[in-house]
Amino acid sequence: MAKKVKNKIGRPKKGQTQINRTVVLDLAWEIIQKVGFSEFRLALLAEALKIRTPSLYNHVNDTDDIFYEMKKRSLVLLGDSLEVSLRNFEKNSKPIYQFLGAYREFAKQYPHMYPLTIVSTENDPELKTLGDRILQLCMDAFLFVQLDKETVHRIRIIRSLVHGFISLEQEGGFGRKESVEESFLKLTESLETGKLW
């Protein structure tokens, strides 16, 4: 009697989606969105794909490879969001508010990916292109003409203030009854006028 041939591990069963690098990275994104980077394991990814962990190495090198791709995707997605915010801002609204609002919304929607977007991209040519795009969008929103020494200082101050607000909000640091939205509006107004209050 002939033996029944089983599906080989790592190959899709009949009707199952073909596994490739894009499929693996898309699923990794979904898992990290749910559990965060600290809890992410290749075994989790393999289990979700219904393959053995070693089979993942046909598509990715290791967790560092996955995390690098997640960083690229995060920078692209943030850049896209910021670009849309500037392209579609209402005529009666201010581009700075739209820009910073989109930045904050990205952090809310992708809390595990947001930290990947704040690390400097200067020393990685591939990431630098993505980081420079976000930098240029920031300059456009604030009407900075050139990236001189003074502009660099201003952008660092902007990033520090907005990131501080986002971090406090994410960690539940705003406990009083006063409107957080109003506080954010005041922050954007301060950055626009150059006056804190």
C-alpha positions as a Markdown table, in Angstrom:
| # | Residue | x | y | z |
|---|---|---|---|---|
| 1 | Met | 0.0 | 0.0 | 0.0 |
| 2 | Ala | 1.5 | 3.4 | -1.0 |
| 3 | Lys | 2.3 | 5.8 | 1.7 |
| 4 | Lys | 0.3 | 9.0 | 1.9 |
| 5 | Val | 2.5 | 12.0 | 0.9 |
| 6 | Lys | 2.2 | 14.8 | 3.4 |
| 7 | Asn | 2.7 | 18.5 | 2.5 |
| 8 | Lys | 6.2 | 19.5 | 3.1 |
| 9 | Ile | 6.8 | 22.1 | 5.9 |
| 10 | Gly | 7.2 | 25.6 | 4.5 |
| 11 | Arg | 5.2 | 24.9 | 1.3 |
| 12 | Pro | 1.6 | 26.0 | 1.0 |
| 13 | Lys | -1.1 | 23.4 | 1.1 |
| 14 | Lys | -3.6 | 23.4 | -1.7 |
| 15 | Gly | -5.5 | 26.7 | -1.7 |
| 16 | Gln | -3.1 | 28.2 | 0.8 |
| 17 | Thr | -1.4 | 31.5 | 0.1 |
| 18 | Gln | 2.1 | 31.3 | -1.4 |
| 19 | Ile | 4.6 | 32.3 | 1.3 |
| 20 | Asn | 7.1 | 34.9 | 0.2 |
| 21 | Arg | 9.1 | 37.7 | 1.8 |
| 22 | Thr | 6.2 | 40.2 | 1.4 |
| 23 | Val | 3.7 | 37.9 | 3.0 |
| 24 | Val | 6.1 | 37.2 | 5.9 |
| 25 | Leu | 6.8 | 41.0 | 6.4 |
| 26 | Asp | 3.1 | 41.9 | 6.2 |
| 27 | Leu | 2.3 | 39.4 | 8.9 |
| 28 | Ala | 5.2 | 40.4 | 11.0 |
| 29 | Trp | 3.8 | 44.0 | 10.9 |
| 30 | Glu | 0.4 | 42.8 | 12.0 |
| 31 | Ile | 1.9 | 40.7 | 14.9 |
| 32 | Ile | 4.2 | 43.5 | 16.1 |
| 33 | Gln | 1.2 | 45.9 | 16.0 |
| 34 | Lys | -0.5 | 43.6 | 18.5 |
| 35 | Val | 2.3 | 42.5 | 20.8 |
| 36 | Gly | 5.1 | 45.0 | 20.3 |
| 37 | Phe | 8.7 | 44.4 | 19.5 |
| 38 | Ser | 9.6 | 43.2 | 23.0 |
| 39 | Glu | 7.2 | 40.3 | 22.7 |
| 40 | Phe | 7.8 | 39.5 | 19.1 |
| 41 | Arg | 9.4 | 36.1 | 18.3 |
| 42 | Leu | 10.1 | 34.3 | 15.1 |
| 43 | Ala | 8.2 | 31.3 | 16.5 |
| 44 | Leu | 5.1 | 33.5 | 16.7 |
| 45 | Leu | 5.4 | 34.4 | 13.1 |
| 46 | Ala | 6.1 | 30.9 | 12.0 |
| 47 | Glu | 3.1 | 29.6 | 13.9 |
| 48 | Ala | 0.8 | 32.2 | 12.3 |
| 49 | Leu | 2.1 | 31.1 | 8.9 |
| 50 | Lys | 1.7 | 27.4 | 9.9 |
| 51 | Ile | 5.3 | 26.6 | 9.1 |
| 52 | Arg | 8.3 | 25.7 | 11.2 |
| 53 | Thr | 10.5 | 28.5 | 12.4 |
| 54 | Pro | 13.6 | 27.4 | 10.3 |
| 55 | Ser | 11.5 | 27.8 | 7.1 |
| 56 | Leu | 11.3 | 31.5 | 7.8 |
| 57 | Tyr | 15.0 | 31.8 | 6.9 |
| 58 | Asn | 14.0 | 31.2 | 3.3 |
| 59 | His | 12.4 | 34.6 | 3.3 |
| 60 | Val | 14.1 | 36.7 | 6.1 |
| 61 | Asn | 17.6 | 36.6 | 7.6 |
| 62 | Asp | 16.6 | 37.1 | 11.3 |
| 63 | Thr | 14.7 | 39.4 | 13.6 |
| 64 | Asp | 17.1 | 42.3 | 12.8 |
| 65 | Asp | 16.2 | 42.0 | 9.2 |
| 66 | Ile | 12.5 | 42.1 | 10.1 |
| 67 | Phe | 12.9 | 45.1 | 12.4 |
| 68 | Tyr | 14.9 | 47.0 | 9.7 |
| 69 | Glu | 12.0 | 46.4 | 7.2 |
| 70 | Met | 9.5 | 47.6 | 9.9 |
| 71 | Lys | 11.5 | 50.8 | 10.3 |
| 72 | Lys | 11.5 | 51.4 | 6.5 |
| 73 | Arg | 7.8 | 50.8 | 6.3 |
| 74 | Ser | 7.1 | 53.0 | 9.3 |
| 75 | Leu | 9.1 | 55.9 | 7.8 |
| 76 | Val | 7.3 | 55.5 | 4.5 |
| 77 | Leu | 3.9 | 55.4 | 6.1 |
| 78 | Leu | 4.7 | 58.4 | 8.3 |
| 79 | Gly | 6.0 | 60.3 | 5.3 |
| 80 | Asp | 2.8 | 59.5 | 3.3 |
| 81 | Ser | 0.6 | 60.6 | 6.2 |
| 82 | Leu | 2.4 | 63.9 | 6.6 |
| 83 | Glu | 2.4 | 64.6 | 2.8 |
| 84 | Val | -1.3 | 64.0 | 2.6 |
| 85 | Ser | -1.9 | 66.3 | 5.6 |
| 86 | Leu | -0.1 | 69.1 | 3.8 |
| 87 | Arg | -1.7 | 68.4 | 0.4 |
| 88 | Asn | -5.2 | 68.3 | 1.7 |
| 89 | Phe | -5.2 | 70.8 | 4.6 |
| 90 | Glu | -8.3 | 73.0 | 4.7 |
| 91 | Lys | -8.0 | 76.5 | 3.4 |
| 92 | Asn | -9.1 | 78.1 | 6.7 |
| 93 | Ser | -6.8 | 75.9 | 8.7 |
| 94 | Lys | -3.1 | 76.1 | 9.4 |
| 95 | Pro | -0.7 | 73.7 | 7.8 |
| 96 | Ile | 1.4 | 73.4 | 11.0 |
| 97 | Tyr | -1.7 | 72.2 | 12.9 |
| 98 | Gln | -2.5 | 69.7 | 10.1 |
| 99 | Phe | 1.1 | 68.5 | 9.9 |
| 100 | Leu | 1.5 | 68.0 | 13.7 |
| 101 | Gly | -1.9 | 66.5 | 14.0 |
| 102 | Ala | -1.0 | 63.9 | 11.4 |
| 103 | Tyr | 2.2 | 63.2 | 13.2 |
| 104 | Arg | 0.4 | 62.7 | 16.5 |
| 105 | Glu | -2.3 | 60.6 | 14.8 |
| 106 | Phe | 0.4 | 58.3 | 13.4 |
| 107 | Ala | 1.8 | 57.8 | 16.9 |
| 108 | Lys | -1.6 | 56.9 | 18.2 |
| 109 | Gln | -2.4 | 54.5 | 15.4 |
| 110 | Tyr | 0.9 | 52.8 | 15.3 |
| 111 | Pro | 2.2 | 53.0 | 18.9 |
| 112 | His | 4.8 | 50.2 | 18.5 |
| 113 | Met | 6.1 | 51.5 | 15.1 |
| 114 | Tyr | 6.3 | 55.2 | 16.1 |
| 115 | Pro | 9.5 | 54.8 | 18.1 |
| 116 | Leu | 11.2 | 53.5 | 14.9 |
| 117 | Thr | 10.6 | 56.9 | 13.2 |
| 118 | Ile | 12.4 | 59.0 | 15.8 |
| 119 | Val | 15.8 | 57.5 | 15.6 |
| 120 | Ser | 18.3 | 59.4 | 13.4 |
| 121 | Thr | 18.6 | 58.0 | 9.8 |
| 122 | Glu | 21.8 | 60.0 | 9.0 |
| 123 | Asn | 24.1 | 57.0 | 9.0 |
| 124 | Asp | 22.1 | 54.7 | 6.8 |
| 125 | Pro | 21.9 | 55.8 | 3.1 |
| 126 | Glu | 18.6 | 53.8 | 2.5 |
| 127 | Leu | 16.9 | 55.1 | 5.6 |
| 128 | Lys | 18.3 | 58.6 | 5.1 |
| 129 | Thr | 16.3 | 59.1 | 1.9 |
| 130 | Leu | 13.1 | 58.3 | 3.9 |
| 131 | Gly | 14.2 | 60.5 | 6.8 |
| 132 | Asp | 15.1 | 63.4 | 4.5 |
| 133 | Arg | 11.6 | 63.3 | 3.0 |
| 134 | Ile | 10.0 | 63.7 | 6.4 |
| 135 | Leu | 12.5 | 66.5 | 7.2 |
| 136 | Gln | 11.5 | 68.3 | 4.0 |
| 137 | Leu | 7.8 | 68.0 | 4.8 |
| 138 | Cys | 8.5 | 69.5 | 8.2 |
| 139 | Met | 10.3 | 72.4 | 6.5 |
| 140 | Asp | 7.4 | 72.9 | 4.1 |
| 141 | Ala | 4.9 | 73.0 | 7.0 |
| 142 | Phe | 6.9 | 75.5 | 8.9 |
| 143 | Leu | 7.9 | 77.5 | 5.8 |
| 144 | Phe | 11.6 | 77.0 | 6.5 |
| 145 | Val | 13.5 | 78.0 | 3.4 |
| 146 | Gln | 16.8 | 76.3 | 3.9 |
| 147 | Leu | 18.3 | 73.7 | 6.3 |
| 148 | Asp | 20.9 | 76.0 | 7.9 |
| 149 | Lys | 22.1 | 75.9 | 11.5 |
| 150 | Glu | 19.2 | 77.9 | 12.9 |
| 151 | Thr | 16.6 | 75.7 | 11.1 |
| 152 | Val | 18.2 | 72.6 | 12.5 |
| 153 | His | 17.9 | 74.0 | 16.1 |
| 154 | Arg | 14.3 | 74.9 | 15.4 |
| 155 | Ile | 13.4 | 71.5 | 14.1 |
| 156 | Arg | 15.0 | 69.8 | 17.1 |
| 157 | Ile | 12.9 | 72.0 | 19.4 |
| 158 | Ile | 9.8 | 71.1 | 17.4 |
| 159 | Arg | 10.5 | 67.4 | 17.6 |
| 160 | Ser | 11.3 | 67.5 | 21.3 |
| 161 | Leu | 8.1 | 69.3 | 22.2 |
| 162 | Val | 5.9 | 67.2 | 20.0 |
| 163 | His | 7.5 | 63.9 | 21.0 |
| 164 | Gly | 7.3 | 64.9 | 24.7 |
| 165 | Phe | 3.6 | 65.6 | 24.3 |
| 166 | Ile | 3.0 | 62.3 | 22.4 |
| 167 | Ser | 5.0 | 60.3 | 25.0 |
| 168 | Leu | 3.1 | 61.8 | 27.9 |
| 169 | Glu | -0.2 | 61.2 | 26.2 |
| 170 | Gln | 0.7 | 57.5 | 25.5 |
| 171 | Glu | 1.8 | 56.9 | 29.0 |
| 172 | Gly | -1.4 | 58.5 | 30.5 |
| 173 | Gly | 0.5 | 61.5 | 31.8 |
| 174 | Phe | -2.4 | 63.9 | 31.3 |
| 175 | Gly | -4.8 | 63.1 | 34.1 |
| 176 | Arg | -6.5 | 66.4 | 34.8 |
| 177 | Lys | -9.9 | 67.3 | 33.4 |
| 178 | Glu | -8.7 | 70.1 | 31.1 |
| 179 | Ser | -9.0 | 69.2 | 27.4 |
| 180 | Val | -5.9 | 67.4 | 26.0 |
| 181 | Glu | -7.0 | 68.5 | 22.5 |
| 182 | Glu | -6.9 | 72.1 | 23.6 |
| 183 | Ser | -3.4 | 71.6 | 25.1 |
| 184 | Phe | -2.3 | 70.2 | 21.8 |
| 185 | Leu | -3.8 | 73.2 | 19.9 |
| 186 | Lys | -2.0 | 75.5 | 22.2 |
| 187 | Leu | 1.3 | 73.6 | 21.6 |
| 188 | Thr | 0.9 | 74.0 | 17.8 |
| 189 | Glu | 0.0 | 77.7 | 18.2 |
| 190 | Ser | 3.1 | 78.1 | 20.3 |
| 191 | Leu | 5.3 | 76.5 | 17.7 |
| 192 | Glu | 3.8 | 78.6 | 15.0 |
| 193 | Thr | 4.2 | 81.9 | 16.8 |
| 194 | Gly | 7.5 | 81.1 | 18.6 |
| 195 | Lys | 5.9 | 82.0 | 21.9 |
| 196 | Leu | 5.2 | 79.4 | 24.5 |
| 197 | Trp | 2.3 | 81.3 | 26.0 |
